[in-house]
Amino acid sequence: MKKVTVLVALAMSMIDTAIVNAQSKQKSQNQYSLVYDGAITENKAGQVNIHPVSYELNANTISANVYTPANYDASKSYPAIVVAHPNGGVKEQTAGLYAQQLAEAGYITLVADASYQGASGGLPRHTDNPAFRTEDIRGMADFISTYKGFDKNRIGVLGICGGGGYTLKAAQSDKRLKAVATLSMFNSGEVRRNGF
């Protein structure tokens, strides 16, 4: 039995090493650490570009990415969409994919790691509190509202999975958000209230 345990531990160690090596290779190929197929690996003139940014929200530093459309010109006026990631997600996953594709369609987009999650600040880590997440979306709207080229009358919000429920809550009280969409929405607040 001891020999089997040692073999399993050895095998797990080899798998962990292979995963770390694969992640390192992927990161070296993609300076933004984006994990989806077709992700931006470098900024090129005339194409969608990504701009890593950070800003302060409720004493936390928020880590975010702004995607600008191809041939972006700060003197022009673009609609904007902020994208809220799923529970347990980060900006480099699903939300980043949608942000990039929306930028390809001509929108300035912003995706941010929620407070207490991903590369954003806050303790305790991995906290998913509906009030915090709703405030994060309002903070994203605050940030994108100051971005050059943003049309203040054309801002929308997309919430994915858990981010969808928080998006609806934020849009109820933030009149800057002119359009609201969700994808595979999950209402974390309702689930918690009902004890599921």
PASEBA-1860 file (N, C-alpha, C; in nm, 3 decimals):
! residues 196
1> MKKVTVLV> 0.082/-0.120/0.000/0.000/0.000/0.000/0.087/0.126/0.000 ~ 0.196/0.123/0.078/0.286/0.237/0.086/0.349/0.264/-0.052 ~ 0.384/0.155/-0.125/0.444/0.169/-0.258/0.345/0.235/-0.354 ~ 0.216/0.199/-0.346/0.113/0.258/-0.432/0.099/0.407/-0.400 ~ 0.101/0.441/-0.272/0.090/0.582/-0.232/0.207/0.663/-0.287 ~ 0.326/0.610/-0.279/0.444/0.679/-0.331/0.434/0.695/-0.482 ~ 0.387/0.591/-0.552/0.372/0.599/-0.697/0.267/0.704/-0.736 ~ 0.157/0.708/-0.663/0.053/0.807/-0.691/0.108/0.948/-0.667
9> ALAMSMID> 0.181/0.966/-0.556/0.240/1.097/-0.527/0.339/1.138/-0.636 ~ 0.418/1.044/-0.683/0.514/1.071/-0.789/0.442/1.110/-0.919 ~ 0.339/1.035/-0.952/0.261/1.064/-1.073/0.197/1.203/-1.064 ~ 0.141/1.237/-0.948/0.078/1.369/-0.930/0.183/1.480/-0.944 ~ 0.301/1.456/-0.891/0.409/1.554/-0.902/0.447/1.576/-1.047 ~ 0.453/1.468/-1.125/0.487/1.479/-1.266/0.378/1.555/-1.341 ~ 0.252/1.529/-1.307/0.140/1.600/-1.371/0.147/1.748/-1.337 ~ 0.170/1.781/-1.210/0.181/1.921/-1.168/0.293/1.991/-1.244
17> TAIVNAQS> 0.407/1.924/-1.259/0.520/1.983/-1.331/0.483/2.007/-1.477 ~ 0.414/1.912/-1.538/0.372/1.928/-1.677/0.276/2.046/-1.692 ~ 0.185/2.062/-1.597/0.089/2.174/-1.603/0.162/2.307/-1.590 ~ 0.253/2.317/-1.493/0.329/2.440/-1.474/0.410/2.472/-1.599 ~ 0.473/2.372/-1.658/0.551/2.394/-1.780/0.462/2.443/-1.894 ~ 0.344/2.383/-1.908/0.251/2.424/-2.014/0.204/2.567/-1.991 ~ 0.174/2.601/-1.865/0.130/2.737/-1.836/0.241/2.837/-1.862 ~ 0.364/2.803/-1.828/0.477/2.892/-1.852/0.496/2.914/-2.001
25> KQKSQNQY> 0.484/2.809/-2.080/0.498/2.820/-2.225/0.388/2.910/-2.280 ~ 0.264/2.887/-2.232/0.152/2.968/-2.280/0.174/3.114/-2.243 ~ 0.218/3.142/-2.121/0.241/3.280/-2.079/0.349/3.345/-2.164 ~ 0.453/3.271/-2.198/0.559/3.329/-2.280/0.508/3.359/-2.421 ~ 0.407/3.288/-2.465/0.350/3.314/-2.596/0.245/3.425/-2.591 ~ 0.192/3.454/-2.473/0.085/3.552/-2.460/0.114/3.641/-2.341 ~ 0.166/3.758/-2.366/0.207/3.846/-2.259/0.093/3.889/-2.167 ~ -0.030/3.872/-2.211/-0.145/3.912/-2.130/-0.201/3.797/-2.047
33> SLVYDGAI> -0.143/3.679/-2.059/-0.186/3.559/-1.986/-0.329/3.519/-2.017 ~ -0.378/3.558/-2.134/-0.513/3.520/-2.173/-0.516/3.373/-2.210 ~ -0.625/3.305/-2.176/-0.625/3.160/-2.186/-0.716/3.103/-2.295 ~ -0.781/3.184/-2.373/-0.874/3.131/-2.473/-0.810/3.132/-2.612 ~ -0.861/3.042/-2.698/-0.811/3.037/-2.835/-0.838/3.170/-2.906 ~ -0.741/3.217/-2.979/-0.756/3.341/-3.053/-0.735/3.465/-2.969 ~ -0.685/3.450/-2.846/-0.663/3.565/-2.758/-0.552/3.654/-2.814 ~ -0.562/3.782/-2.785/-0.457/3.876/-2.825/-0.326/3.835/-2.760
41> TENKAGQV> -0.221/3.829/-2.839/-0.089/3.797/-2.785/0.005/3.917/-2.793 ~ -0.031/4.015/-2.873/0.045/4.139/-2.882/-0.045/4.243/-2.947 ~ -0.017/4.370/-2.920/-0.093/4.478/-2.981/-0.033/4.510/-3.118 ~ -0.120/4.520/-3.217/-0.078/4.551/-3.354/-0.163/4.665/-3.407 ~ -0.099/4.757/-3.475/-0.171/4.869/-3.536/-0.278/4.816/-3.630 ~ -0.396/4.878/-3.625/-0.505/4.840/-3.713/-0.586/4.721/-3.666 ~ -0.552/4.666/-3.547/-0.628/4.554/-3.492/-0.679/4.589/-3.352 ~ -0.766/4.504/-3.299/-0.810/4.521/-3.161/-0.687/4.517/-3.072
49> NIHPVSYE> -0.682/4.608/-2.976/-0.570/4.613/-2.883/-0.620/4.600/-2.740 ~ -0.534/4.553/-2.651/-0.565/4.536/-2.510/-0.471/4.624/-2.428 ~ -0.528/4.686/-2.326/-0.453/4.778/-2.243/-0.475/4.740/-2.096 ~ -0.378/4.674/-2.032/-0.390/4.643/-1.890/-0.393/4.774/-1.809 ~ -0.489/4.786/-1.720/-0.504/4.906/-1.638/-0.534/4.864/-1.494 ~ -0.524/4.960/-1.404/-0.568/4.937/-1.266/-0.626/5.066/-1.213 ~ -0.714/5.054/-1.116/-0.776/5.171/-1.054/-0.817/5.133/-0.912 ~ -0.844/5.235/-0.831/-0.881/5.213/-0.691/-1.032/5.210/-0.677
57> LNANTISA> -1.080/5.116/-0.597/-1.223/5.106/-0.567/-1.237/5.054/-0.424 ~ -1.294/5.135/-0.338/-1.317/5.096/-0.198/-1.191/5.042/-0.132 ~ -1.082/5.114/-0.147/-0.952/5.081/-0.087/-0.888/4.954/-0.145 ~ -0.939/4.904/-0.256/-0.879/4.791/-0.326/-0.827/4.837/-0.461 ~ -0.715/4.781/-0.503/-0.666/4.805/-0.639/-0.730/4.701/-0.730 ~ -0.799/4.749/-0.831/-0.869/4.662/-0.925/-0.781/4.645/-1.049 ~ -0.762/4.521/-1.090/-0.686/4.487/-1.209/-0.783/4.464/-1.325 ~ -0.760/4.532/-1.436/-0.856/4.526/-1.547/-0.784/4.531/-1.681
65> NVYTPANY> -0.858/4.501/-1.785/-0.811/4.514/-1.923/-0.914/4.594/-2.002 ~ -0.866/4.693/-2.076/-0.949/4.767/-2.170/-0.915/4.718/-2.309 ~ -1.015/4.686/-2.387/-0.998/4.646/-2.526/-1.049/4.761/-2.613 ~ -0.967/4.803/-2.708/-1.009/4.908/-2.800/-1.027/4.849/-2.940 ~ -1.124/4.903/-3.015/-1.150/4.852/-3.150/-1.032/4.874/-3.244 ~ -1.034/4.802/-3.353/-0.933/4.822/-3.457/-0.938/4.967/-3.502 ~ -0.820/5.023/-3.527/-0.808/5.163/-3.572/-0.870/5.262/-3.474 ~ -0.869/5.227/-3.346/-0.919/5.315/-3.239/-0.855/5.453/-3.251
73> DASKSYPA> -0.939/5.555/-3.240/-0.893/5.694/-3.245/-0.958/5.766/-3.127 ~ -0.878/5.809/-3.031/-0.929/5.871/-2.908/-1.008/5.998/-2.934 ~ -0.994/6.058/-3.053/-1.069/6.180/-3.084/-1.211/6.147/-3.133 ~ -1.237/6.020/-3.160/-1.370/5.978/-3.204/-1.453/5.934/-3.083 ~ -1.576/5.894/-3.108/-1.667/5.856/-3.001/-1.716/5.713/-3.021 ~ -1.692/5.628/-2.920/-1.726/5.486/-2.929/-1.822/5.446/-2.818 ~ -1.914/5.354/-2.846/-1.992/5.298/-2.736/-1.902/5.206/-2.653 ~ -1.940/5.187/-2.528/-1.858/5.104/-2.438/-1.945/4.998/-2.372
81> IVVAHPNG> -1.881/4.886/-2.340/-1.947/4.778/-2.266/-1.852/4.731/-2.158 ~ -1.904/4.722/-2.034/-1.827/4.660/-1.927/-1.877/4.517/-1.913 ~ -1.784/4.426/-1.889/-1.816/4.283/-1.886/-1.784/4.227/-1.748 ~ -1.885/4.171/-1.681/-1.867/4.112/-1.548/-1.844/3.962/-1.562 ~ -1.735/3.915/-1.503/-1.698/3.774/-1.517/-1.784/3.682/-1.430 ~ -1.785/3.552/-1.460/-1.859/3.454/-1.380/-1.802/3.441/-1.239 ~ -1.882/3.386/-1.148/-1.831/3.353/-1.014/-1.711/3.261/-1.031 ~ -1.605/3.291/-0.960/-1.485/3.208/-0.967/-1.402/3.231/-1.091
89> GVKEQTAG> -1.446/3.319/-1.179/-1.370/3.347/-1.301/-1.277/3.465/-1.282 ~ -1.198/3.491/-1.384/-1.110/3.607/-1.388/-1.117/3.668/-1.528 ~ -1.061/3.787/-1.540/-1.072/3.862/-1.665/-1.007/3.793/-1.784 ~ -0.913/3.701/-1.761/-0.843/3.634/-1.870/-0.920/3.515/-1.927 ~ -1.036/3.487/-1.874/-1.112/3.371/-1.920/-1.230/3.416/-2.006 ~ -1.348/3.365/-1.979/-1.466/3.390/-2.060/-1.494/3.538/-2.081 ~ -1.486/3.616/-1.976/-1.516/3.759/-1.986/-1.419/3.827/-2.083 ~ -1.293/3.788/-2.082/-1.196/3.845/-2.174/-1.228/3.810/-2.318
97> LYAQQLAE> -1.274/3.688/-2.340/-1.311/3.646/-2.475/-1.424/3.734/-2.529 ~ -1.528/3.755/-2.447/-1.639/3.839/-2.491/-1.596/3.984/-2.508 ~ -1.510/4.034/-2.419/-1.462/4.171/-2.431/-1.386/4.190/-2.562 ~ -1.301/4.092/-2.596/-1.225/4.102/-2.721/-1.319/4.099/-2.841 ~ -1.417/4.008/-2.840/-1.508/3.998/-2.954/-1.596/4.122/-2.968 ~ -1.635/4.182/-2.854/-1.713/4.306/-2.862/-1.627/4.421/-2.915 ~ -1.500/4.424/-2.879/-1.410/4.526/-2.935/-1.395/4.505/-3.085 ~ -1.393/4.380/-3.130/-1.387/4.351/-3.273/-1.510/4.406/-3.345
105> AGYITLVA> -1.622/4.418/-3.270/-1.746/4.472/-3.327/-1.754/4.625/-3.314 ~ -1.649/4.688/-3.258/-1.644/4.834/-3.255/-1.668/4.899/-3.119 ~ -1.676/4.822/-3.014/-1.697/4.878/-2.879/-1.565/4.891/-2.805 ~ -1.554/4.993/-2.718/-1.450/4.993/-2.616/-1.505/4.904/-2.506 ~ -1.427/4.808/-2.460/-1.477/4.717/-2.357/-1.381/4.714/-2.239 ~ -1.438/4.686/-2.123/-1.359/4.675/-2.001/-1.400/4.549/-1.928 ~ -1.301/4.472/-1.889/-1.324/4.355/-1.804/-1.226/4.365/-1.689 ~ -1.275/4.337/-1.567/-1.192/4.352/-1.447/-1.210/4.231/-1.356
113> DASYQGAS> -1.103/4.198/-1.286/-1.116/4.099/-1.179/-1.194/4.164/-1.066 ~ -1.291/4.093/-1.014/-1.371/4.145/-0.903/-1.282/4.168/-0.781 ~ -1.323/4.260/-0.695/-1.254/4.281/-0.568/-1.241/4.147/-0.496 ~ -1.127/4.124/-0.434/-1.098/4.003/-0.356/-1.070/3.881/-0.444 ~ -1.066/3.900/-0.576/-1.047/3.788/-0.666/-0.941/3.819/-0.771 ~ -0.887/3.714/-0.831/-0.790/3.730/-0.939/-0.674/3.818/-0.900 ~ -0.637/3.911/-0.988/-0.525/4.001/-0.961/-0.567/4.128/-0.887 ~ -0.696/4.142/-0.858/-0.743/4.258/-0.782/-0.715/4.238/-0.634
121> GGLPRHTD> -0.711/4.348/-0.560/-0.679/4.343/-0.418/-0.799/4.310/-0.332 ~ -0.771/4.294/-0.203/-0.875/4.272/-0.104/-0.856/4.143/-0.029 ~ -0.882/4.149/0.100/-0.877/4.032/0.188/-1.009/4.020/0.262 ~ -1.059/3.900/0.286/-0.998/3.772/0.252/-1.012/3.741/0.103 ~ -0.921/3.664/0.050/-0.919/3.628/-0.091/-1.038/3.539/-0.126 ~ -1.073/3.539/-0.254/-1.177/3.452/-0.312/-1.314/3.476/-0.250 ~ -1.339/3.598/-0.203/-1.469/3.634/-0.148/-1.562/3.671/-0.262 ~ -1.680/3.613/-0.264/-1.779/3.646/-0.366/-1.904/3.695/-0.293
129> NPAFRTED> -1.908/3.826/-0.267/-2.017/3.888/-0.195/-2.100/3.968/-0.294 ~ -2.233/3.944/-0.302/-2.315/4.015/-0.400/-2.303/4.168/-0.392 ~ -2.294/4.223/-0.272/-2.281/4.369/-0.260/-2.149/4.418/-0.319 ~ -2.040/4.344/-0.294/-1.910/4.381/-0.350/-1.912/4.372/-0.502 ~ -1.967/4.262/-0.552/-1.967/4.241/-0.698/-2.051/4.348/-0.768 ~ -2.162/4.386/-0.708/-2.245/4.492/-0.766/-2.169/4.623/-0.768 ~ -2.100/4.654/-0.659/-2.019/4.775/-0.652/-1.905/4.771/-0.754 ~ -1.848/4.652/-0.777/-1.743/4.637/-0.878/-1.792/4.681/-1.016
137> IRGMADFI> -1.915/4.645/-1.049/-1.970/4.681/-1.181/-1.989/4.832/-1.191 ~ -2.037/4.893/-1.085/-2.049/5.039/-1.084/-1.910/5.103/-1.098 ~ -1.811/5.045/-1.031/-1.673/5.095/-1.041/-1.618/5.082/-1.181 ~ -1.655/4.973/-1.251/-1.613/4.956/-1.389/-1.674/5.066/-1.476 ~ -1.802/5.098/-1.450/-1.867/5.206/-1.525/-1.799/5.340/-1.495 ~ -1.758/5.361/-1.369/-1.685/5.483/-1.333/-1.557/5.493/-1.416 ~ -1.481/5.383/-1.418/-1.352/5.386/-1.488/-1.370/5.409/-1.637 ~ -1.455/5.332/-1.701/-1.469/5.342/-1.847/-1.525/5.479/-1.888
145> STYKGFDK> -1.599/5.542/-1.797/-1.656/5.674/-1.825/-1.548/5.781/-1.841 ~ -1.428/5.754/-1.793/-1.318/5.851/-1.805/-1.224/5.817/-1.921 ~ -1.253/5.708/-1.992/-1.163/5.663/-2.098/-1.180/5.749/-2.222 ~ -1.069/5.789/-2.283/-1.074/5.874/-2.402/-1.144/5.800/-2.515 ~ -1.234/5.872/-2.581/-1.308/5.815/-2.693/-1.440/5.752/-2.653 ~ -1.470/5.751/-2.523/-1.594/5.690/-2.475/-1.712/5.785/-2.495 ~ -1.822/5.735/-2.548/-1.946/5.811/-2.565/-2.030/5.790/-2.439 ~ -2.042/5.892/-2.355/-2.109/5.880/-2.225/-2.257/5.842/-2.237
153> NRIGVLGI> -2.315/5.860/-2.353/-2.456/5.824/-2.372/-2.476/5.683/-2.424 ~ -2.363/5.610/-2.443/-2.374/5.475/-2.501/-2.288/5.377/-2.423 ~ -2.333/5.340/-2.306/-2.263/5.242/-2.225/-2.357/5.127/-2.192 ~ -2.305/5.009/-2.208/-2.382/4.889/-2.177/-2.304/4.801/-2.083 ~ -2.369/4.696/-2.036/-2.306/4.602/-1.945/-2.347/4.460/-1.982 ~ -2.250/4.371/-1.981/-2.274/4.230/-2.007/-2.228/4.152/-1.885 ~ -2.316/4.071/-1.830/-2.281/3.987/-1.716/-2.288/3.841/-1.756 ~ -2.185/3.767/-1.724/-2.178/3.625/-1.760/-2.193/3.541/-1.634
161> CGGGGYTL> -2.282/3.443/-1.638/-2.307/3.351/-1.527/-2.336/3.430/-1.400 ~ -2.257/3.412/-1.293/-2.279/3.486/-1.169/-2.272/3.636/-1.191 ~ -2.186/3.680/-1.282/-2.177/3.822/-1.315/-2.308/3.876/-1.372 ~ -2.391/3.788/-1.427/-2.520/3.829/-1.482/-2.616/3.878/-1.376 ~ -2.624/3.805/-1.266/-2.712/3.848/-1.156/-2.667/3.980/-1.098 ~ -2.536/3.995/-1.078/-2.482/4.120/-1.024/-2.504/4.235/-1.122 ~ -2.495/4.206/-1.250/-2.516/4.307/-1.354/-2.657/4.363/-1.348 ~ -2.754/4.275/-1.334/-2.893/4.323/-1.326/-2.912/4.412/-1.203
169> KAAQSDKR> -2.853/4.373/-1.093/-2.865/4.452/-0.969/-2.799/4.589/-0.988 ~ -2.682/4.593/-1.047/-2.613/4.721/-1.069/-2.694/4.811/-1.162 ~ -2.752/4.753/-1.267/-2.827/4.831/-1.365/-2.955/4.889/-1.307 ~ -3.008/4.828/-1.200/-3.130/4.881/-1.138/-3.109/5.022/-1.083 ~ -2.987/5.051/-1.038/-2.963/5.180/-0.973/-2.859/5.267/-1.044 ~ -2.797/5.219/-1.150/-2.697/5.297/-1.222/-2.753/5.334/-1.359 ~ -2.802/5.455/-1.368/-2.871/5.498/-1.490/-2.775/5.524/-1.607 ~ -2.645/5.519/-1.582/-2.549/5.531/-1.692/-2.556/5.409/-1.783
177> LKAVATLS> -2.595/5.296/-1.728/-2.598/5.170/-1.804/-2.724/5.168/-1.891 ~ -2.706/5.194/-2.017/-2.819/5.209/-2.111/-2.866/5.078/-2.170 ~ -2.781/4.978/-2.168/-2.816/4.846/-2.223/-2.762/4.740/-2.129 ~ -2.840/4.634/-2.110/-2.803/4.527/-2.018/-2.824/4.393/-2.087 ~ -2.725/4.306/-2.077/-2.739/4.170/-2.132/-2.673/4.073/-2.035 ~ -2.726/3.954/-2.032/-2.665/3.848/-1.951/-2.649/3.724/-2.037 ~ -2.557/3.639/-1.996/-2.532/3.513/-2.063/-2.526/3.405/-1.956 ~ -2.612/3.305/-1.966/-2.617/3.197/-1.866/-2.624/3.253/-1.725
185> MFNSGEVR> -2.716/3.349/-1.705/-2.724/3.421/-1.578/-2.752/3.328/-1.460 ~ -2.685/3.357/-1.351/-2.702/3.287/-1.224/-2.717/3.393/-1.117 ~ -2.827/3.390/-1.042/-2.853/3.492/-0.942/-2.803/3.445/-0.806 ~ -2.680/3.480/-0.773/-2.617/3.435/-0.649/-2.690/3.486/-0.526 ~ -2.737/3.611/-0.530/-2.809/3.666/-0.415/-2.933/3.586/-0.383 ~ -3.012/3.554/-0.485/-3.134/3.476/-0.462/-3.101/3.336/-0.411 ~ -3.001/3.276/-0.467/-2.960/3.142/-0.425/-2.921/3.144/-0.277 ~ -2.844/3.244/-0.236/-2.803/3.254/-0.096/-2.923/3.281/-0.005
193> RNGF> -3.013/3.369/-0.047/-3.131/3.399/0.036/-3.217/3.276/0.058 ~ -3.223/3.190/-0.042/-3.307/3.071/-0.033/-3.232/2.950/0.023 ~ -3.107/2.967/0.060/-3.033/2.862/0.126/-2.993/2.745/0.039 ~ -2.984/2.767/-0.092/-2.944/2.657/-0.180/-2.797/2.634/-0.176
END
